[in-house]
């Protein structure tokens, strides 16, 4: 069971000394009840004997082809099971699923944990022996052997035919009418016989199914159409079942509803919806306008917030795209919100600024100006709002290939606050594949098709697309299959793979963008099953419309950002962008699609250029757990300095002595842990075309981070960093960096204005790597000092996370205690002088 979430820990900044006095961790142990050893052990032994006898007498006799039985282990109310101890793969004993179930006891709501376990017939004695050892043997510490496992069990029984395998809401279990369900089968890559066995079983039972399987580590997923009795038969006849789930309703279901039926679904959602009126967070959509007459848009988009850069255009949506964007910006995955029965609270609203005319088009050279006007209009209209600017409008061609344009340069100006010192978070679509006739040349065409202007912006969060949509249910698509596999690159997305390496990594992240269906001849088609759904701009005709591509992904990204901003209303735009990237990772399927050698920095560099840092996770972006923590610092640094009569030089660096849970990490020893560091800042774009031909001249400045190696003292570390900076400016490699720990590596991550990397190593190594330096690299502020910006300061956000897979370890509390008692100190003049060699 997961630990309760904690908020991120905010540091006071780099000029602080953290108290390293050891703090004894209270830990986050699995909650196990205290037991009377003899009484409890004999009770569990009796239950075990009873359920095994029942299985042999009633079950195995009726189904002799079965090679084992399923048992269900149940925890005490509000306690947990020792899950890991329930499985022994060497013995063929497999944990199928784990479920947490709410129950009422004397009007109080409690939670129990249930685990379904498969036990081969010839391993009958496995758990009997565990209980007997518990009753008769002690560990070196004098505790009953296997105490954690046996004490955690309140009850065990023969697994129920349906409930023990159903991991969705029980209300979704099919009744007499057949429904589409996912059957998750136990398997490994060396056991392809599982597929043959299950296919034969489906054929014998005359069970309708979809062709093909989705493969995961240790699981196969098959889509079957079954009623309750058929589902019971599968449970009785197969040794390979791990779990059942209701098949996900695709957009096909909602889009095929009659208008009055769509209205009923919308009314149900509205009956469960509330909008927090105190929140100042808003998503500003720059698009074709939005029709807030739609019943699902009206609660979050006031008439006063319908705006236009040209009053003669009106504010209504003349095309439909803007209202589609609004549906996902407001609700995220609208289909999930429609399908659930839970109450929904939104902590943000919408704004719309129409930037596309109902007739004709804007001249290309005016796009940057129109974007700037749109943002200004929104800010003048509501100056106090926490605004996230979202735009999926891109140029039609891709000739720039990363080179800054007037449009992308304007985006960088707007976001950096170059003219008004007002920083802004801007989220842009990467743009879609240019030649749809070549979409099935996948993924080659997607990789070689460039991200569209203005998404090469250094400061904007650029969003590409991946897809999880692979289920086809429409009868007219029986001969089709999805082009992309689950958790792979969306066929609509584009990349920066062919850009010169000096340009930023784009996209930064990917969100769901839909898929394409193809038949055996290679003919492709968009379809409802492989699309999201959103709000139609003519609600009197219909309420829902299919939506896909990087536009849909970008709208979801803005919704994601709004949740962070609402949770942490005072966080800077740089921090919100940083947390989105920081929370992202690559699903296994997406990683293996483009990386064959997991240690290859070259392949990982290519992966970054195709899908950025991966798929953001809202849980990681918002909270920590006991076995993970996130530290955040928002600080200001002066990269360069020019004193009268002297040449400009590097000014300062920041040193962080992180309040590590040193004692806990030392106790973990050789256990593998991960640390992630993300540095996010906004650059001011270089003025004039000359600045766009050189990575040192387009950005006003750059920032970098480094950490000390486990054996490196603070003095040694800083001396190395000084040398590294000088080498960086002269183009020489940093040979002293402990690069073997980094997944991405400095050559890949040091592009653009956000840098993120993952450190992997042992806990004891990380215990001594708690120093982070943030320092400047060259930019036009210094190289073009005559422009009067050389002494400017800039802001940055530093985000640092560490995590361990050990669920029972508390690394959060010791750090939280240290930060609470931190003693800020000023960096002394002597300290500055000591490291003055940092600048030139």
Residue pairs with C-beta under 8 A, 6 or more apart in sequence:
1 80
1 100
1 113
2 625
3 28
3 625
3 626
3 627
3 807
4 625
4 626
5 619
5 622
5 623
5 624
5 625
6 623
6 624
6 625
6 626
6 629
6 812
6 816
7 567
7 568
7 623
7 624
8 568
8 623
8 624
8 630
8 631
8 632
9 624
9 629
9 630
9 631
9 632
9 812
9 815
9 816
9 819
10 631
10 632
10 633
10 634
10 819
11 631
11 632
11 633
11 656
11 819
12 633
12 822
12 824
13 633
13 634
13 635
13 654
13 824
14 633
14 635
14 654
14 655
14 656
14 774
15 654
15 824
15 825
15 826
15 827
16 657
16 822
16 823
16 824
16 825
17 657
17 822
17 823
17 824
17 825
18 657
18 658
18 659
18 818
18 819
18 822
19 659
19 818
19 821
19 822
19 823
20 659
20 662
20 818
22 662
22 663
23 661
23 663
23 813
23 814
23 817
23 818
24 663
25 661
25 663
25 664
25 809
25 810
25 811
25 813
25 814
26 810
26 813
27 808
27 809
27 810
28 626
28 627
28 807
28 808
28 809
28 810
29 808
30 80
30 82
30 148
30 152
30 807
30 808
31 78
31 79
31 80
32 79
32 80
32 82
32 148
32 151
32 152
33 76
33 79
33 151
33 152
33 154
34 151
35 150
35 151
37 134
37 135
37 144
37 147
38 135
40 150
40 151
41 131
41 134
41 135
41 144
41 150
42 135
44 131
44 150
44 153
44 156
45 128
45 131
45 132
45 135
47 155
47 156
47 157
48 127
48 128
48 131
48 156
49 128
51 71
51 156
51 157
51 158
52 69
52 124
54 158
55 69
55 158
59 66
59 69
59 158
60 66
60 69
60 121
63 236
63 237
65 237
66 121
66 237
66 239
67 120
67 121
67 239
68 92
68 118
68 119
68 120
68 121
68 123
68 239
69 118
69 119
69 121
69 158
69 159
70 96
70 116
70 117
70 118
70 119
70 158
70 159
70 164
70 241
71 116
71 117
71 119
71 127
71 156
71 157
71 158
71 159
72 114
72 115
72 116
72 117
72 156
72 157
72 158
72 159
72 160
72 164
73 81
73 86
73 114
73 115
73 117
73 153
73 155
73 156
74 81
74 112
74 113
74 114
74 153
74 154
74 155
74 156
74 157
75 81
75 112
75 113
75 114
75 152
75 153
75 154
76 112
76 154
77 103
77 105
77 110
77 111
77 112
78 110
78 111
78 112
79 113
79 152
79 154
80 113
80 152
81 98
81 113
81 115
81 152
81 153
82 148
82 149
82 152
83 95
83 98
83 113
83 115
85 146
85 148
85 149
86 93
86 95
86 115
86 117
86 149
87 93
87 94
87 95
87 117
88 126
91 120
91 123
91 126
92 118
92 120
92 123
93 117
93 118
93 119
93 120
93 123
93 126
94 117
94 118
94 186
94 242
95 115
95 116
95 117
96 115
96 116
96 117
96 118
96 165
96 186
96 241
96 242
96 243
97 115
97 116
97 165
97 167
97 184
97 242
97 243
98 113
98 114
98 115
98 116
99 113
99 114
99 115
99 167
100 111
100 112
100 113
100 114
101 111
101 112
101 113
101 114
102 109
102 110
102 111
103 109
103 110
103 111
103 112
104 110
112 154
114 164
116 159
116 164
116 165
116 243
118 186
118 239
119 126
119 127
130 146
130 149
130 150
131 146
131 150
133 145
133 146
134 144
134 145
134 146
134 147
134 149
134 150
135 144
137 144
137 145
138 144
138 145
139 145
139 147
144 150
159 165
161 231
161 232
161 235
161 236
162 173
162 228
162 231
162 232
162 235
162 244
163 170
165 235
165 241
165 242
165 243
165 244
166 172
166 173
166 243
166 244
166 245
167 243
167 244
167 245
168 244
168 245
168 246
169 246
172 246
173 228
173 231
174 181
174 226
174 227
174 228
174 231
175 227
175 228
176 227
176 228
176 229
177 227
178 208
178 225
178 226
178 227
178 230
179 225
179 226
179 227
179 246
179 247
180 223
180 224
180 225
180 246
180 247
180 473
181 223
181 224
181 225
181 226
181 231
181 244
181 245
181 246
181 247
182 221
182 222
182 223
182 244
182 245
182 246
182 247
183 198
183 221
183 222
183 223
183 224
183 234
183 241
183 244
184 219
184 220
184 221
184 241
184 242
184 243
184 244
184 245
185 194
185 198
185 219
185 220
185 221
185 222
185 238
185 240
185 241
185 242
186 194
186 218
186 219
186 240
186 241
186 242
187 194
187 195
187 218
187 219
187 220
187 240
188 218
194 220
194 240
195 213
195 220
197 238
197 240
198 220
198 222
198 238
198 240
201 207
201 234
201 237
201 238
202 209
202 224
205 230
205 233
205 234
205 237
207 224
207 225
207 226
207 230
207 234
208 224
208 225
208 226
209 222
209 223
209 224
209 225
210 222
210 223
210 224
210 471
210 472
211 481
212 481
213 220
213 221
213 222
214 220
214 221
214 470
214 485
214 486
215 221
216 588
217 588
219 242
223 247
223 471
224 234
226 234
231 244
234 241
235 241
247 471
247 473
248 471
249 335
249 339
250 469
250 471
250 473
250 528
250 529
250 530
251 335
251 528
251 529
251 531
251 532
251 533
251 544
251 546
252 473
252 474
252 527
252 528
252 529
253 473
254 262
254 265
254 335
254 338
254 533
254 544
255 528
255 533
255 544
255 545
255 546
256 528
257 265
257 544
259 541
259 542
259 543
262 542
262 543
262 544
263 295
263 543
265 338
265 543
266 295
266 296
266 338
266 543
267 295
268 338
269 296
269 337
269 338
269 344
270 295
270 296
270 299
272 341
272 342
272 343
272 344
273 299
273 343
273 344
273 345
273 346
274 343
274 344
274 345
274 346
275 299
275 300
275 345
275 346
275 349
276 345
276 346
276 347
276 566
279 347
279 348
279 349
279 566
279 569
280 384
280 385
280 386
280 569
281 347
281 348
281 349
281 385
281 386
281 388
281 562
281 565
281 566
281 569
282 305
282 348
282 349
282 350
282 351
282 382
282 385
282 386
282 387
282 388
282 562
283 329
283 330
283 348
283 349
283 350
283 351
283 387
283 388
283 390
283 558
283 559
283 561
283 562
284 350
284 351
284 352
284 353
284 374
284 375
284 378
284 387
284 388
284 389
284 390
285 322
285 325
285 326
285 329
285 350
285 351
285 352
285 353
285 390
285 391
285 558
286 353
286 355
286 371
286 374
286 375
286 389
286 390
286 391
286 393
287 317
287 321
287 322
287 325
287 352
287 354
287 355
287 356
287 391
287 392
287 393
288 317
288 318
288 319
288 320
288 321
288 322
288 354
288 356
289 306
289 308
289 313
289 314
289 315
289 316
289 317
289 318
289 319
289 322
289 323
289 352
289 354
289 356
290 297
290 301
290 306
290 315
290 317
290 322
290 323
290 325
290 326
290 350
290 352
290 537
291 297
291 316
291 317
291 322
291 323
291 537
291 538
291 539
292 298
292 301
292 302
292 303
292 306
292 326
292 352
293 539
294 323
294 326
294 327
294 535
294 536
294 537
294 539
294 543
295 539
295 543
296 327
296 330
296 331
296 334
296 535
296 543
297 323
297 326
297 327
297 330
297 350
297 535
299 346
300 330
300 346
300 348
300 349
300 350
301 326
301 330
301 349
301 350
301 351
301 352
302 349
304 381
305 349
305 350
305 351
305 352
305 378
305 381
305 382
306 315
306 316
306 352
307 315
307 351
307 352
307 353
307 354
307 374
307 377
307 378
307 381
308 314
308 315
308 353
308 354
308 377
309 353
309 354
309 355
309 370
309 373
309 374
309 377
310 354
310 357
313 354
313 357
313 358
314 354
314 358
315 352
315 354
317 323
317 537
318 358
319 356
319 537
320 536
320 537
320 538
320 545
321 392
321 551
322 352
322 354
322 537
323 534
323 535
323 536
323 537
324 534
324 535
324 536
324 537
324 545
324 547
324 551
324 552
324 555
325 390
325 392
325 534
325 551
325 554
325 555
326 350
326 352
326 534
326 535
326 555
327 334
327 533
327 534
327 535
327 547
327 555
328 334
328 532
328 534
328 547
328 552
328 555
328 556
328 559
329 350
329 390
329 555
329 556
329 558
329 559
329 562
330 346
330 350
330 559
331 337
331 344
331 346
331 559
332 556
332 559
332 560
333 512
333 532
333 556
334 532
334 533
334 534
334 535
335 532
335 533
337 344
338 533
347 562
347 563
347 566
347 567
348 559
348 562
348 563
348 565
348 566
351 378
351 381
351 382
351 385
351 387
353 374
353 375
353 377
353 378
355 362
355 370
355 371
355 374
355 391
355 393
356 362
356 393
362 370
364 395
364 407
365 406
367 395
367 406
367 407
367 410
367 454
368 405
368 406
368 407
368 408
368 409
368 410
368 411
368 454
369 410
371 391
371 407
371 410
371 411
371 414
371 454
372 410
372 413
372 414
375 389
375 414
375 424
378 387
378 389
379 387
379 422
386 565
386 569
387 424
387 425
388 425
388 427
388 558
388 561
388 562
388 565
388 576
389 414
389 424
389 425
389 426
389 427
390 426
390 427
390 554
390 555
390 557
390 558
391 426
391 427
391 428
391 429
391 554
392 428
392 429
392 550
392 551
392 554
392 555
393 429
394 428
394 429
394 431
394 452
394 453
394 454
394 455
395 407
395 431
395 452
395 453
395 454
396 434
396 452
397 434
397 452
397 453
398 431
398 434
398 449
398 450
398 451
398 452
398 453
398 494
400 408
400 450
400 453
400 456
401 450
401 496
401 498
401 499
401 500
402 450
402 451
402 456
402 496
402 499
402 500
402 503
402 504
402 506
403 456
403 503
403 692
404 412
404 456
404 457
404 458
404 685
404 692
404 698
405 453
405 454
405 456
407 453
407 454
408 453
408 454
408 455
408 456
408 457
408 458
408 460
409 685
409 692
410 454
411 426
411 428
411 454
411 457
411 459
411 460
412 418
412 457
412 458
412 459
412 460
412 682
412 683
412 684
412 685
413 419
413 684
413 685
414 424
414 426
415 423
415 424
415 425
415 426
415 457
415 459
415 460
415 573
415 682
416 423
416 459
416 682
416 683
416 684
416 685
416 700
417 423
417 424
417 682
418 684
418 685
423 572
423 573
423 574
423 682
423 795
424 573
425 461
425 561
425 573
425 576
425 577
426 457
426 459
426 460
426 461
427 460
427 461
427 463
427 554
427 557
427 558
427 561
428 454
428 455
428 457
428 460
428 461
428 462
428 463
428 554
429 452
429 455
429 462
429 463
429 549
429 550
429 551
429 553
429 554
430 451
430 452
430 455
430 462
430 463
430 464
430 465
430 493
430 494
430 495
430 506
430 507
430 550
431 451
431 452
431 455
431 494
431 550
432 452
432 492
432 493
432 494
432 549
432 550
432 551
433 439
433 445
433 446
433 449
433 491
433 492
433 493
433 494
434 449
434 494
435 445
435 449
438 445
439 445
439 483
439 491
439 492
439 516
439 524
440 483
440 491
440 516
440 518
440 522
440 524
442 483
442 484
442 491
443 484
443 488
443 489
443 491
443 593
443 610
446 489
446 490
446 491
446 492
446 493
446 494
446 495
446 610
447 495
447 497
447 610
448 495
448 497
448 498
449 494
449 495
450 494
450 495
450 496
450 498
450 499
451 462
451 464
451 494
451 495
451 496
451 506
451 507
452 494
454 460
455 462
455 506
455 507
456 462
456 496
456 499
456 503
456 504
456 506
458 504
458 682
458 683
458 685
458 698
458 699
458 752
458 753
459 682
459 683
459 753
461 508
461 509
461 557
461 561
461 577
461 580
461 581
462 506
462 507
462 508
462 612
463 507
463 508
463 509
463 510
463 511
463 550
463 553
463 554
463 557
464 490
464 493
464 494
464 495
464 506
464 507
464 509
464 510
464 513
464 550
464 553
464 610
464 611
464 612
465 489
465 490
465 492
465 493
465 510
465 511
465 512
465 513
465 514
465 549
465 550
465 552
465 553
466 487
466 488
466 489
466 490
466 493
466 510
466 511
466 512
466 513
466 587
466 590
466 611
466 615
467 484
467 486
467 487
467 488
467 489
467 490
467 491
467 512
467 513
467 514
467 515
467 530
468 486
468 487
468 512
469 482
469 486
469 512
469 514
469 515
469 529
469 530
469 531
469 532
470 482
470 484
470 485
470 486
470 515
470 530
471 529
472 480
472 481
472 482
472 517
472 527
472 529
472 530
473 529
474 527
474 528
474 529
477 517
477 527
477 529
479 519
479 520
480 517
480 518
480 519
480 525
480 527
481 517
481 518
481 519
482 515
482 516
482 517
482 518
482 530
483 491
483 515
483 516
483 517
483 518
483 524
484 490
484 491
484 515
484 516
485 589
485 593
486 589
487 587
487 588
487 589
487 590
487 615
488 589
488 590
488 593
489 510
489 590
489 593
489 594
489 610
489 611
490 510
490 512
490 513
490 514
490 515
490 548
490 549
490 550
490 553
491 515
491 516
492 513
492 514
492 516
492 548
492 549
492 550
493 507
493 510
493 513
493 550
493 553
493 611
494 550
495 506
495 507
495 609
495 610
495 611
496 503
496 504
496 505
496 506
496 507
496 609
497 606
497 609
497 610
499 506
499 609
501 751
502 695
502 751
503 695
503 751
503 752
504 751
504 752
504 753
505 608
505 609
505 612
505 613
505 748
505 749
505 751
505 752
506 609
506 612
506 752
507 611
507 612
508 577
508 580
508 581
508 612
508 613
508 754
509 557
509 580
509 581
509 584
509 612
509 613
509 614
509 615
509 616
510 553
510 611
510 612
510 614
510 615
511 552
511 553
511 554
511 556
511 557
511 560
511 615
511 616
512 532
512 552
512 553
512 556
513 548
513 549
513 550
513 552
513 553
514 526
514 530
514 531
514 532
514 547
514 548
514 549
514 552
515 530
515 548
516 524
516 525
516 526
516 530
517 524
517 525
517 526
517 527
517 529
517 530
518 524
518 525
526 546
526 548
528 546
530 548
531 546
531 547
531 548
531 552
532 546
532 547
532 548
532 552
533 544
533 545
533 546
533 547
534 544
534 545
534 546
534 547
534 552
534 555
535 543
535 544
535 545
536 542
536 543
536 544
536 545
537 545
557 580
557 616
560 580
560 616
560 618
560 621
561 576
561 577
561 580
563 618
563 621
563 622
564 571
564 576
564 579
564 580
564 621
564 622
565 571
565 576
567 622
568 575
568 576
571 579
571 632
571 634
572 634
572 795
572 797
573 682
574 634
574 680
574 681
574 682
574 795
574 796
574 797
575 632
575 634
575 680
575 797
575 799
577 680
577 754
578 678
578 679
578 680
578 754
578 756
578 797
578 799
579 621
579 678
579 799
580 616
580 621
581 612
581 613
581 616
581 678
581 680
581 754
581 756
582 620
582 621
582 630
582 676
582 678
582 756
582 799
582 801
583 616
583 617
583 618
583 619
583 620
583 621
584 612
584 613
584 614
584 615
584 616
584 617
585 613
585 614
585 615
585 617
586 607
586 611
586 613
586 614
586 615
587 614
587 615
590 611
590 614
590 615
591 598
591 607
594 603
594 606
594 607
594 610
594 611
595 603
595 604
595 606
595 607
596 603
597 603
601 744
601 745
601 747
601 748
604 743
604 744
604 745
604 748
605 744
605 745
605 747
605 748
608 744
608 748
613 756
620 630
620 801
624 630
624 801
624 812
625 812
626 809
626 810
626 811
626 812
626 813
627 803
627 804
627 805
627 806
627 807
627 808
627 809
627 810
627 811
627 812
628 801
628 802
628 803
628 804
628 811
628 812
629 661
629 801
629 802
629 803
629 811
629 812
629 815
629 816
630 799
630 800
630 801
631 658
631 659
631 799
631 800
631 801
631 815
631 819
632 797
632 798
632 799
632 800
633 656
633 797
633 798
634 795
634 796
634 797
635 654
635 774
635 795
635 796
635 798
636 793
636 794
636 795
636 796
637 652
637 653
637 654
637 703
637 774
637 776
637 793
637 794
637 795
637 796
638 651
638 652
638 791
638 792
638 793
638 794
639 650
639 651
639 652
639 701
639 703
639 776
639 779
639 781
639 782
639 792
639 793
639 794
640 648
640 649
640 650
640 651
640 701
640 776
640 779
640 781
640 782
640 790
640 791
640 792
640 839
641 648
641 649
641 650
641 651
641 652
641 790
641 791
641 839
642 648
642 649
642 785
642 790
642 791
648 782
648 783
648 785
648 790
649 782
649 839
649 840
650 725
650 775
650 776
650 782
650 838
650 839
650 840
651 776
651 839
652 776
652 832
652 838
652 839
653 721
653 773
653 774
653 775
653 776
653 835
653 838
654 773
654 774
654 775
655 714
655 718
655 771
655 772
655 773
656 771
656 772
656 773
656 774
656 798
656 800
657 714
657 770
657 771
658 770
658 771
658 772
658 800
659 770
659 815
659 818
659 819
659 822
660 766
660 767
660 770
660 802
660 815
661 811
661 814
661 815
662 767
662 770
663 814
664 763
664 809
664 810
664 811
664 814
665 673
665 763
665 764
665 766
665 767
665 811
666 763
666 764
666 767
667 763
668 762
668 763
668 764
668 804
668 806
668 809
669 762
669 763
669 764
670 762
670 763
670 764
671 762
671 763
671 804
671 805
671 806
672 760
672 761
672 762
672 763
672 804
672 805
673 760
673 761
673 762
673 763
673 766
673 802
673 803
673 804
674 758
674 759
674 760
674 801
674 802
674 803
674 804
675 758
675 759
675 766
675 769
675 800
675 801
675 802
676 756
676 757
676 758
676 759
676 799
676 800
676 801
676 802
677 705
677 707
677 756
677 757
677 759
677 772
677 798
677 799
677 800
678 754
678 755
678 756
678 797
678 798
678 799
678 800
679 703
679 704
679 705
679 754
679 755
679 756
679 774
679 796
679 797
679 798
679 799
680 753
680 754
680 796
680 797
680 799
681 703
681 753
681 754
681 794
681 795
681 796
681 797
682 753
682 794
682 795
683 698
683 699
683 700
683 701
683 702
683 753
683 779
684 699
684 700
684 781
684 789
685 691
685 698
685 699
685 700
686 692
686 697
686 698
686 699
686 700
686 780
686 784
687 787
690 697
691 697
691 698
691 780
692 698
696 778
696 779
696 780
696 783
697 779
697 780
697 783
697 784
698 780
699 753
699 779
699 780
700 779
700 780
700 781
700 789
700 792
700 794
701 776
701 777
701 778
701 779
701 781
701 782
701 794
702 750
702 753
702 776
702 777
702 778
702 779
703 755
703 774
703 775
703 776
703 777
703 794
703 796
704 725
704 728
704 746
704 750
704 755
704 774
704 775
704 776
704 777
705 755
705 772
705 773
705 774
705 775
705 798
706 720
706 721
706 724
706 737
706 772
706 773
706 775
707 738
707 759
707 769
707 771
707 772
707 773
708 714
708 716
708 717
708 768
708 769
708 770
708 771
709 717
709 738
709 769
710 738
710 761
710 764
710 765
710 766
710 767
710 768
710 769
711 768
712 720
714 771
717 771
717 773
718 773
718 835
720 736
720 737
721 773
721 775
721 838
722 835
722 837
722 838
723 734
723 736
724 734
724 736
724 737
725 775
725 777
725 838
726 840
727 733
727 734
728 734
728 777
729 777
729 778
729 840
734 746
737 746
738 769
739 745
739 746
741 759
741 760
741 761
741 765
742 757
742 758
742 759
743 757
743 758
743 759
743 760
744 756
744 757
744 758
745 757
746 757
749 755
749 756
749 757
750 777
759 766
759 769
761 769
763 804
766 802
772 798
772 800
774 796
774 798
775 838
780 787
780 789
781 787
781 789
781 790
781 792
782 790
802 811
803 811
804 811
